[in-house]
Amino acid sequence: MLKIYFAITCFLFATTLHAQWIELPNITTDPLTSVDFRNENTGLVCGANKIWRTTNGGDNWAVVYTGNNAISLEEVRWVSDQVAVAVGLGQDGSKGLILRSTDGGQLWSAVNNTIASIFTDVFFVNENVGYLCGGNTRILKTTDGGASWASQFNDNNSDLFSIHFINENEGYAAGGIGGTGRLLRTTNGGGTWSDVSLPAPFLIQAVFFTSQNTGYVAGVGGKMRKTENGGTGWTELSTANTSNILDLYFFDNNLGFLVGGTLTVTSLQQTLNGGGFWSNEAPNAGAGLFSIDFAGTTGYAVGVNGTIVKTVVTVGTEEEENAVAVRVFPNPVGDVVQVEAEGQPILFIEIFGANGQLLQRKLAGNTAMELDVSALVEGAYFLKIALENGVVMRKIVKG
């Protein structure tokens, strides 16, 4: 459920977050399984046997594909401004389906395929090289932007649900069978794939790597693991989520999002410290989410009952604070830190430790506040600043 690799550098010294998710009007009552935006305005979603396209940031959607040759479409991904690819299961239920558009997602045609497996995820490293995965441990590769695909791997021992590449040579494919997860890795562009050992394996629905060393797998039961040494060792992360995690998106080694849930429960969480602490950001949608994507700082997630939610995340350095009209100073701090919000009152401020523990909460009502942090030991902390129009997160250093 992942996409062309895209990263925004998020400076640790002053992480700024303004991420209020709003629900957009439903375009269908069917589940939407995938979302991908080329830019903040132009995007694609798919679900059942249809693909929709928007050119105004989700305000309006047009059906661009209704397939008599598709039982289900699982993923849709942009390759370039003009080329996009969608994958799923063909109408007869015996073969995987690959669709391709070469006119910006308006018209779609089937790519020849004879492989008898559902295709579940697709990922493009660049405008030419891409990979897809699916049932029966199927992995395929394209070197011509999705016009043709060649089988790379298949051992029929499990199903694969997510594929992610760090660069053109290094990538991971994840899934499993029953309650047991499986993670495969390649270091030569898919020429060979080998199993990665995971402690207490669980069925994996999503894999995402932010660098060659740092990566995440997540899935059934809200379980998540993190590696910081390229998959050699894994640490269990707590998300306080007991439902399924179905997709991940990370801007860098610190700022990330997860989505999932059930038919009636929405799970949408964010982390500011690389998964050490996850906060609940879910709107009251009452439906699980299958897929999340960001185009720049504009994010979208889709799921059950045609649910679409949207946010604009402000991510920047201290020099960019004017974008959210909040100043936090001095930084590093001593015993007192000042917080000023231009033109809007501060509702409250919470201070979290680097491990996500809430240490202090202070109600406000003015546009400026002074916080006594003399009792805090030296180290890094996060300020959650609640304003009338959203929430801003800042990192401070006590030193």
Residue pairs with C-beta under 8 A, 6 or more apart in sequence:
1 34
1 75
1 121
1 161
1 162
1 205
1 206
1 246
1 247
1 290
1 291
2 121
2 123
2 162
2 163
2 164
2 206
2 207
2 208
2 247
2 248
2 249
3 36
3 77
3 78
3 123
3 124
3 293
4 77
4 78
4 79
4 123
4 124
4 125
5 125
5 164
5 165
5 166
6 294
7 210
7 250
7 251
7 252
8 251
8 252
8 296
8 297
8 315
9 252
10 251
10 252
10 254
10 255
10 315
11 316
11 317
11 318
12 254
12 380
12 395
13 317
13 318
13 331
13 395
13 397
14 316
14 317
14 318
14 321
14 328
14 331
14 394
14 395
15 254
15 255
15 272
15 315
15 382
15 393
15 394
15 395
16 314
16 315
16 316
16 317
16 320
16 321
16 323
16 324
16 326
16 392
16 393
16 394
17 255
17 270
17 272
17 313
17 314
17 315
17 391
17 392
17 393
18 312
18 313
18 314
18 324
18 390
18 391
18 392
19 270
19 281
19 299
19 311
19 312
19 313
19 390
19 391
20 311
20 389
20 390
20 391
21 268
21 281
21 282
21 283
21 299
21 301
21 309
21 310
21 311
22 283
22 309
22 310
22 311
23 283
23 284
23 285
23 307
23 308
23 309
24 58
24 59
24 308
24 309
24 310
25 308
26 305
26 306
26 307
26 308
27 45
27 52
27 61
27 306
27 308
28 47
28 48
28 50
28 52
28 306
29 305
29 306
30 47
30 48
30 50
30 305
30 306
31 47
31 48
31 290
31 303
31 304
31 305
31 306
32 45
32 46
32 47
32 290
32 291
32 302
32 303
32 306
32 307
32 308
33 46
33 47
33 72
33 73
33 74
33 75
33 290
33 291
33 302
34 45
34 46
34 47
34 73
34 74
34 75
34 76
34 77
34 86
34 290
34 291
34 302
35 43
35 44
35 45
35 76
35 291
35 292
35 293
35 300
35 301
35 302
35 308
36 43
36 44
36 45
36 76
36 77
36 78
36 84
36 293
37 43
37 44
37 78
37 293
37 294
37 295
37 298
37 300
38 78
38 81
38 295
39 295
39 296
40 57
40 295
40 296
40 298
41 54
41 55
41 56
41 57
42 53
42 54
42 55
42 104
42 105
43 53
43 54
43 57
43 58
43 293
43 295
43 300
44 51
44 52
44 53
44 64
44 76
44 78
44 84
44 86
44 105
45 51
45 52
45 61
45 76
45 302
45 308
46 52
46 73
46 74
46 75
46 76
46 86
46 88
47 73
47 302
47 306
48 72
48 73
49 66
49 67
49 68
49 70
49 71
49 72
49 73
49 88
49 91
50 63
50 65
50 66
50 67
50 73
51 63
51 64
51 65
51 73
51 76
51 86
51 99
51 105
51 108
52 61
52 62
52 63
52 64
53 61
53 62
53 64
53 105
53 106
54 60
54 61
54 62
57 298
57 310
58 300
58 308
58 310
64 101
64 105
64 106
64 107
64 108
65 86
65 99
65 108
67 73
67 91
67 97
67 99
67 108
68 91
69 90
69 91
69 97
69 110
70 88
70 89
70 90
70 91
70 97
70 99
71 88
71 89
71 90
71 91
71 93
71 97
72 88
72 89
72 118
73 86
73 87
73 88
73 97
73 99
74 87
74 88
74 89
74 118
74 119
74 120
74 121
75 86
75 87
75 88
75 119
75 120
75 121
75 122
75 291
76 84
76 85
76 86
77 84
77 85
77 86
77 122
77 123
77 124
77 130
78 84
78 105
78 124
79 85
79 124
79 127
79 130
79 145
79 146
80 127
80 145
81 104
82 101
82 102
82 103
82 104
83 100
83 101
83 102
83 127
83 145
83 146
84 100
84 101
84 104
84 105
85 98
85 99
85 100
85 101
85 122
85 124
85 130
85 146
86 98
86 99
86 100
86 108
86 122
87 96
87 97
87 98
87 99
87 119
87 120
87 121
87 122
87 132
87 134
88 96
88 97
88 118
88 119
89 95
89 96
89 97
89 118
89 119
90 96
90 97
90 113
94 116
95 113
95 114
95 115
95 116
95 117
96 113
96 115
96 116
96 117
96 118
96 119
96 134
96 135
96 138
97 110
97 113
97 119
98 110
98 111
98 113
98 119
98 132
98 146
98 149
99 108
99 109
99 110
99 111
100 108
100 109
100 110
100 111
100 146
100 147
101 107
101 108
101 109
111 146
111 147
111 148
111 149
112 148
113 149
115 138
115 140
115 151
117 134
117 135
117 136
117 138
117 154
118 134
118 135
119 132
119 133
119 134
119 138
119 140
120 133
120 134
120 135
120 159
120 160
120 161
120 162
120 175
121 132
121 133
121 134
121 160
121 161
121 162
121 163
122 130
122 131
122 132
122 133
122 163
123 130
123 131
123 132
123 163
123 164
123 165
123 171
124 130
124 131
124 146
125 131
125 165
125 167
125 168
126 168
127 145
128 142
128 143
128 144
128 145
129 141
129 142
129 143
129 168
129 189
130 141
130 142
130 145
130 146
131 139
131 140
131 141
131 142
131 152
131 163
131 165
131 171
131 173
131 190
132 139
132 140
132 142
132 149
132 163
133 139
133 140
133 160
133 161
133 162
133 163
133 173
133 175
134 159
134 160
135 159
135 160
136 154
136 156
136 159
137 153
137 154
137 155
137 156
137 157
137 158
137 159
137 160
137 175
137 182
137 184
138 151
138 153
138 154
138 160
139 151
139 152
139 153
139 154
139 160
139 163
139 173
139 184
139 190
139 193
140 149
140 150
140 151
140 152
141 149
141 150
141 152
141 189
141 190
142 148
142 149
142 150
152 190
152 191
152 193
153 173
153 184
153 190
153 193
157 177
157 182
158 175
158 176
158 177
158 180
158 182
159 175
159 176
159 177
160 173
160 174
160 175
160 182
160 184
161 174
161 175
161 204
161 205
161 206
162 173
162 174
162 175
162 204
162 205
162 206
162 207
163 171
163 172
163 173
163 174
163 207
164 171
164 172
164 173
164 207
164 208
164 209
164 215
165 171
165 172
166 209
166 211
166 212
168 189
169 186
169 187
169 188
169 189
170 185
170 186
170 187
170 212
171 185
171 186
171 190
172 183
172 184
172 185
172 186
172 196
172 207
172 209
172 215
172 231
173 183
173 184
173 193
173 207
174 181
174 182
174 183
174 184
174 204
174 205
174 206
174 207
174 217
174 219
175 181
175 182
175 203
175 204
176 182
176 201
176 202
176 203
176 204
176 219
177 203
178 203
179 202
179 203
179 220
180 201
180 202
180 203
181 198
181 201
181 202
181 203
181 204
181 217
181 219
182 195
182 201
182 204
183 195
183 196
183 198
183 204
183 207
183 217
183 231
184 193
184 194
184 195
184 196
185 193
185 194
185 195
185 196
185 231
186 192
186 193
186 194
196 231
198 217
198 225
198 234
199 225
199 234
199 236
200 236
202 219
202 220
202 221
202 223
203 219
203 220
204 217
204 218
204 219
205 218
205 219
205 220
205 244
205 245
205 246
205 247
205 260
206 216
206 217
206 218
206 219
206 245
206 246
206 247
206 248
206 258
207 215
207 216
207 217
207 248
208 215
208 216
208 248
208 249
208 250
208 256
209 215
209 216
210 250
210 252
210 253
210 256
211 253
212 230
213 227
213 228
213 229
213 230
214 226
214 227
214 228
214 253
214 274
215 226
215 227
215 230
215 231
216 224
216 225
216 226
216 227
216 237
216 248
216 250
216 256
216 275
217 224
217 225
217 234
218 224
218 225
218 239
218 245
218 248
218 258
219 244
219 245
219 246
220 244
221 242
221 243
221 244
222 239
222 240
222 241
222 242
222 243
222 244
222 245
222 260
222 267
223 236
223 245
224 236
224 237
224 239
224 245
224 258
224 275
225 234
225 235
225 236
225 237
226 234
226 235
226 237
226 274
226 275
227 233
227 234
227 235
228 235
237 275
237 276
237 278
238 278
239 245
239 258
239 269
239 275
239 278
240 278
240 280
241 258
241 260
241 267
241 269
241 278
243 260
243 261
243 262
243 265
243 267
243 288
244 260
244 261
244 262
244 267
244 288
245 258
245 259
245 260
245 267
246 259
246 260
246 261
246 288
246 289
246 290
246 291
247 258
247 259
247 260
247 289
247 290
247 291
247 292
247 301
248 256
248 257
248 258
248 292
249 256
249 257
249 258
249 292
249 293
249 294
249 299
250 256
250 257
251 294
251 315
253 274
254 271
254 272
254 273
254 274
255 270
255 271
255 272
255 315
256 270
256 271
256 274
256 275
257 268
257 269
257 270
257 271
257 281
257 292
257 299
258 267
258 268
258 269
258 270
258 278
258 292
259 267
259 268
259 289
259 290
259 291
259 292
259 301
259 303
260 267
260 288
260 289
261 267
261 268
261 282
261 287
261 288
261 289
261 303
261 304
262 288
263 287
263 288
263 304
264 286
264 287
264 288
265 286
265 288
266 282
266 283
266 284
266 285
266 286
266 287
266 288
266 289
266 303
266 307
267 282
267 288
267 289
268 280
268 281
268 282
268 283
268 289
268 292
268 301
268 309
269 278
269 279
269 280
269 281
269 282
270 278
270 279
270 281
271 277
271 278
271 279
272 382
272 393
272 395
273 354
273 355
273 356
273 382
276 354
276 355
276 356
277 352
277 355
277 356
277 357
278 356
279 356
283 309
285 303
285 307
285 309
287 303
287 304
287 305
287 307
288 303
288 304
289 301
289 302
289 303
289 304
289 307
289 309
290 302
290 303
290 304
291 301
291 302
291 303
292 299
292 300
292 301
293 299
293 300
293 301
294 300
294 313
297 312
297 313
297 314
297 315
298 310
298 311
298 312
298 313
299 310
299 311
299 312
299 313
300 308
300 309
300 310
301 308
301 309
302 308
302 309
314 320
314 323
314 324
314 392
316 323
318 331
321 327
321 328
324 392
325 341
325 342
325 343
325 344
326 339
326 340
326 341
326 342
326 385
326 387
326 392
326 394
327 338
327 339
327 340
327 341
327 342
328 337
328 338
328 339
328 383
328 385
328 394
328 396
329 337
329 338
330 337
330 338
331 337
331 396
331 397
332 396
332 397
332 398
332 399
333 373
333 396
333 397
333 398
333 399
334 398
335 372
335 373
335 374
336 370
336 371
336 372
336 373
336 374
337 370
337 371
337 373
337 383
337 396
338 368
338 369
338 370
338 371
339 346
339 349
339 368
339 369
339 370
339 371
339 383
339 385
340 367
340 368
340 369
341 367
341 368
341 385
341 387
342 367
343 367
344 367
344 387
344 388
344 389
345 364
345 365
345 366
345 367
345 387
345 388
346 364
346 365
346 366
346 367
346 368
346 369
346 385
346 386
346 387
347 363
347 364
347 365
347 386
347 387
347 388
348 361
348 362
348 363
348 364
348 386
349 361
349 362
349 364
349 369
349 371
349 383
349 384
349 385
349 386
350 358
350 360
350 361
350 362
350 383
350 384
350 386
351 358
351 359
351 360
351 361
351 371
351 373
351 376
351 381
351 382
351 383
351 384
352 358
352 359
352 381
352 382
352 383
352 384
353 359
353 379
353 381
353 382
354 379
354 380
354 381
354 382
359 376
359 381
360 371
360 373
362 369
362 371
371 383
373 381
373 398
376 398
377 398
378 398
378 399
379 397
379 398
380 395
380 396
380 397
380 398
381 395
381 396
381 397
381 398
382 393
382 394
382 395
382 396
383 393
383 394
383 395
383 396
384 391
384 392
384 393
385 391
385 392
385 393
385 394
